[in-house]
């Protein structure tokens, strides 16, 4: 059992990191309003953790977190039904 869920979580983290980085570049280039929303969330994270984040990293972090959350929802629904 732990091998199955551990593999899924590890794959989720890896895919989210790679896809999140690519999507972050797309977001910053083609959808500035969404990029600003990510930057706003990033500024809130800076206040929460007490350390500055580079602008691009903050937006990428938001995308990666959203992808990880969606992956978890899809996994849960797929594994446990509704």
Secondary structure as GFF3:
##gff-version 3
##sequence-region A 1 82
A	DSSP	alpha_helix	2	30	.	.	.	ID=ss1
A	DSSP	alpha_helix	32	49	.	.	.	ID=ss2
A	DSSP	alpha_helix	55	80	.	.	.	ID=ss3
###
